[in-house]
């Protein structure tokens, strides 16, 4: 899921890309190699659910990097 995280991070930091992702996801995602499932997930994003999804993605990746005894 690293490509999805890369796209989300880009959308967080690049307002133009984020707007393109919402308005024309096929064009925004054309430069990435994605599975059909990843494409469907990203195409389902909109301005209303993007922040929540990005936050949840961050939470999962942070928790996944914790090692026993270090957090």
PARO-707934 format. One record per atom (N, C-alpha, C, O): x negated, z negated, y negated; residue in one letter; atom name. Coordinates in steps of 0.05 Angstrom, whole numbers, plus 5000, padded with zeros to 4 digits. Example, Ala and Ser with C-alpha at 12.3 -4.5 7.8 and 13.67 -1.06 7.14 Angstrom:
2
PT    c1    c3    c2  marza  gulo
PT  4736  4844  5114      A     N
PT  4754  4844  5090      A    CA
PT  4736  4844  5066      A     C
PT  4715  4831  5066      A     O
PT  4743  4858  5045      S     N
PT  4727  4857  5021      S    CA
PT  4742  4843  4999      S     C
PT  4732  4839  4977      S     O
// end
This chain:
71
PT    c1    c3    c2  marza  gulo
PT  4984  5000  5024      X     N
PT  5000  5000  5000      X    CA
PT  4983  5000  4975      X     C
PT  4993  4996  4953      X     O
PT  4957  5005  4977      X     N
PT  4940  5004  4954      X    CA
PT  4946  5026  4934      X     C
PT  4942  5022  4910      X     O
PT  4955  5049  4944      X     N
PT  4961  5071  4925      X    CA
PT  4986  5063  4908      X     C
PT  4987  5068  4884      X     O
PT  5005  5050  4921      X     N
PT  5029  5041  4906      X    CA
PT  5021  5021  4885      X     C
PT  5030  5022  4862      X     O
PT  5003  5002  4893      X     N
PT  4994  4982  4873      X    CA
PT  4979  4996  4850      X     C
PT  4982  4988  4827      X     O
PT  4963  5016  4856      X     N
PT  4949  5031  4835      X    CA
PT  4969  5044  4816      X     C
PT  4964  5043  4792      X     O
PT  4990  5056  4826      X     N
PT  5010  5069  4810      X    CA
PT  5024  5048  4792      X     C
PT  5029  5053  4769      X     O
PT  5031  5025  4804      X     N
PT  5045  5004  4789      X    CA
PT  5027  4994  4767      X     C
PT  5036  4990  4744      X     O
PT  5002  4989  4773      X     N
PT  4983  4980  4753      X    CA
PT  4980  5000  4730      X     C
PT  4978  4993  4707      X     O
PT  4980  5026  4737      X     N
PT  4978  5046  4717      X    CA
PT  5003  5046  4699      X     C
PT  5002  5049  4675      X     O
PT  5026  5043  4712      X     N
PT  5051  5043  4697      X    CA
PT  5053  5018  4679      X     C
PT  5065  5020  4657      X     O
PT  5042  4996  4687      X     N
PT  5041  4972  4671      X    CA
PT  5024  4976  4646      X     C
PT  5032  4968  4624      X     O
PT  5002  4989  4649      X     N
PT  4983  4992  4627      X    CA
PT  4986  5018  4610      X     C
PT  4975  5020  4588      X     O
PT  5001  5037  4621      X     N
PT  5003  5064  4608      X    CA
PT  5033  5070  4604      X     C
PT  5047  5079  4622      X     O
PT  5043  5064  4580      X     N
PT  5071  5067  4574      X    CA
PT  5081  5096  4578      X     C
PT  5103  5100  4588      X     O
PT  5065  5116  4571      X     N
PT  5072  5144  4575      X    CA
PT  5076  5150  4604      X     C
PT  5096  5163  4612      X     O
PT  5058  5141  4621      X     N
PT  5061  5145  4650      X    CA
PT  5085  5131  4661      X     C
PT  5100  5142  4677      X     O
PT  5090  5106  4651      X     N
PT  5114  5091  4660      X    CA
PT  5139  5106  4654      X     C
PT  5157  5108  4670      X     O
PT  5141  5116  4629      X     N
PT  5165  5131  4622      X    CA
PT  5168  5156  4639      X     C
PT  5191  5163  4646      X     O
PT  5146  5170  4645      X     N
PT  5147  5193  4662      X    CA
PT  5156  5186  4690      X     C
PT  5171  5200  4703      X     O
PT  5146  5163  4700      X     N
PT  5154  5153  4726      X    CA
PT  5184  5149  4729      X     C
PT  5196  5155  4749      X     O
PT  5196  5139  4707      X     N
PT  5225  5135  4707      X    CA
PT  5241  5161  4703      X     C
PT  5261  5165  4715      X     O
PT  5231  5178  4686      X     N
PT  5246  5202  4678      X    CA
PT  5241  5226  4697      X     C
PT  5259  5242  4701      X     O
PT  5217  5228  4708      X     N
PT  5210  5250  4725      X    CA
PT  5190  5241  4746      X     C
PT  5166  5248  4745      X     O
PT  5199  5225  4766      X     N
PT  5181  5213  4785      X    CA
PT  5165  5234  4801      X     C
PT  5142  5229  4808      X     O
PT  5177  5257  4807      X     N
PT  5163  5277  4823      X    CA
PT  5138  5286  4808      X     C
PT  5116  5289  4820      X     O
PT  5140  5290  4782      X     N
PT  5117  5298  4766      X    CA
PT  5097  5276  4763      X     C
PT  5073  5280  4766      X     O
PT  5106  5251  4759      X     N
PT  5088  5229  4756      X    CA
PT  5073  5223  4781      X     C
PT  5049  5215  4780      X     O
PT  5085  5228  4804      X     N
PT  5072  5221  4830      X    CA
PT  5058  5245  4842      X     C
PT  5046  5242  4863      X     O
PT  5059  5268  4830      X     N
PT  5048  5292  4842      X    CA
PT  5018  5291  4847      X     C
PT  5008  5304  4865      X     O
PT  5003  5275  4832      X     N
PT  4974  5273  4836      X    CA
PT  4966  5253  4857      X     C
PT  4942  5249  4863      X     O
PT  4985  5239  4869      X     N
PT  4980  5218  4889      X    CA
PT  4988  5227  4917      X     C
PT  5008  5242  4920      X     O
PT  4973  5219  4937      X     N
PT  4980  5224  4965      X    CA
PT  4997  5200  4974      X     C
PT  4986  5178  4978      X     O
PT  5022  5204  4978      X     N
PT  5040  5183  4985      X    CA
PT  5057  5190  5010      X     C
PT  5062  5213  5015      X     O
PT  5064  5169  5025      X     N
PT  5082  5174  5048      X    CA
PT  5110  5178  5036      X     C
PT  5115  5171  5013      X     O
PT  5128  5188  5052      X     N
PT  5156  5190  5043      X    CA
PT  5168  5163  5036      X     C
PT  5184  5161  5017      X     O
PT  5161  5142  5051      X     N
PT  5171  5115  5045      X    CA
PT  5160  5106  5018      X     C
PT  5176  5094  5003      X     O
PT  5135  5110  5012      X     N
PT  5124  5102  4987      X    CA
PT  5137  5117  4964      X     C
PT  5143  5105  4943      X     O
PT  5141  5143  4967      X     N
PT  5154  5159  4947      X    CA
PT  5182  5149  4941      X     C
PT  5191  5146  4918      X     O
PT  5197  5143  4963      X     N
PT  5225  5133  4960      X    CA
PT  5225  5106  4945      X     C
PT  5242  5102  4928      X     O
PT  5206  5089  4952      X     N
PT  5204  5063  4938      X    CA
PT  5199  5067  4909      X     C
PT  5213  5054  4892      X     O
PT  5180  5083  4901      X     N
PT  5173  5087  4873      X    CA
PT  5195  5102  4858      X     C
PT  5199  5097  4834      X     O
PT  5208  5121  4871      X     N
PT  5230  5135  4858      X    CA
PT  5254  5118  4853      X     C
PT  5270  5124  4835      X     O
PT  5256  5096  4867      X     N
PT  5278  5077  4863      X    CA
PT  5273  5058  4840      X     C
PT  5291  5043  4833      X     O
PT  5250  5059  4828      X     N
PT  5244  5042  4805      X    CA
PT  5257  5052  4779      X     C
PT  5259  5076  4775      X     O
PT  5265  5034  4762      X     N
PT  5275  5041  4735      X    CA
PT  5267  5019  4716      X     C
PT  5255  4999  4724      X     O
PT  5273  5022  4691      X     N
PT  5264  5003  4671      X    CA
PT  5276  4975  4677      X     C
PT  5263  4955  4670      X     O
PT  5299  4974  4689      X     N
PT  5312  4948  4694      X    CA
PT  5298  4933  4717      X     C
PT  5296  4908  4716      X     O
PT  5289  4947  4738      X     N
PT  5277  4932  4761      X    CA
PT  5247  4934  4763      X     C
PT  5235  4922  4780      X     O
PT  5234  4949  4745      X     N
PT  5205  4953  4746      X    CA
PT  5190  4927  4743      X     C
PT  5172  4921  4759      X     O
PT  5196  4911  4723      X     N
PT  5181  4886  4718      X    CA
PT  5183  4867  4741      X     C
PT  5163  4855  4749      X     O
PT  5207  4865  4753      X     N
PT  5210  4847  4776      X    CA
PT  5194  4857  4800      X     C
PT  5180  4842  4813      X     O
PT  5195  4883  4805      X     N
PT  5180  4895  4827      X    CA
PT  5150  4891  4823      X     C
PT  5136  4883  4841      X     O
PT  5140  4897  4799      X     N
PT  5112  4894  4793      X    CA
PT  5103  4865  4796      X     C
PT  5081  4860  4807      X     O
PT  5119  4846  4787      X     N
PT  5113  4818  4791      X    CA
PT  5112  4810  4820      X     C
PT  5094  4795  4828      X     O
PT  5131  4819  4835      X     N
PT  5132  4813  4864      X    CA
PT  5108  4825  4878      X     C
PT  5098  4812  4896      X     O
PT  5100  4848  4871      X     N
PT  5077  4861  4883      X    CA
PT  5052  4845  4877      X     C
PT  5035  4841  4895      X     O
PT  5049  4836  4853      X     N
PT  5027  4819  4845      X    CA
PT  5027  4793  4861      X     C
PT  5006  4784  4871      X     O
PT  5050  4780  4864      X     N
PT  5052  4755  4879      X    CA
PT  5043  4759  4908      X     C
PT  5029  4743  4919      X     O
PT  5052  4781  4921      X     N
PT  5045  4786  4949      X    CA
PT  5016  4791  4952      X     C
PT  5004  4780  4970      X     O
PT  5004  4806  4934      X     N
PT  4975  4812  4937      X    CA
PT  4958  4787  4931      X     C
PT  4937  4784  4944      X     O
PT  4967  4771  4913      X     N
PT  4952  4746  4907      X    CA
PT  4953  4727  4931      X     C
PT  4933  4716  4939      X     O
PT  4977  4724  4942      X     N
PT  4980  4706  4965      X    CA
PT  4965  4717  4989      X     C
PT  4954  4701  5005      X     O
PT  4964  4743  4992      X     N
PT  4950  4755  5015      X    CA
PT  4920  4751  5013      X     C
PT  4907  4753  5034      X     O
PT  4910  4746  4990      X     N
PT  4881  4743  4986      X    CA
PT  4872  4714  4989      X     C
PT  4848  4709  4989      X     O
PT  4890  4696  4991      X     N
PT  4882  4668  4994      X    CA
PT  4872  4662  5022      X     C
PT  4883  4672  5042      X     O
PT  4851  4647  5024      X     N
PT  4840  4639  5049      X    CA
PT  4846  4609  5053      X     C
PT  4848  4595  5034      X     O
PT  4849  4600  5078      X     N
PT  4854  4572  5083      X    CA
PT  4833  4555  5069      X     C
PT  4809  4560  5070      X     O
PT  4843  4534  5055      X     N
PT  4825  4516  5041      X    CA
PT  4816  4525  5014      X     C
PT  4801  4511  5000      X     O
PT  4826  4548  5005      X     N
PT  4817  4558  4978      X    CA
PT  4841  4563  4960      X     C
PT  4842  4583  4947      X     O
PT  4860  4546  4959      X     N
PT  4882  4551  4942      X    CA
PT  4903  4532  4944      X     C
PT  4923  4534  4930      X     O
// end
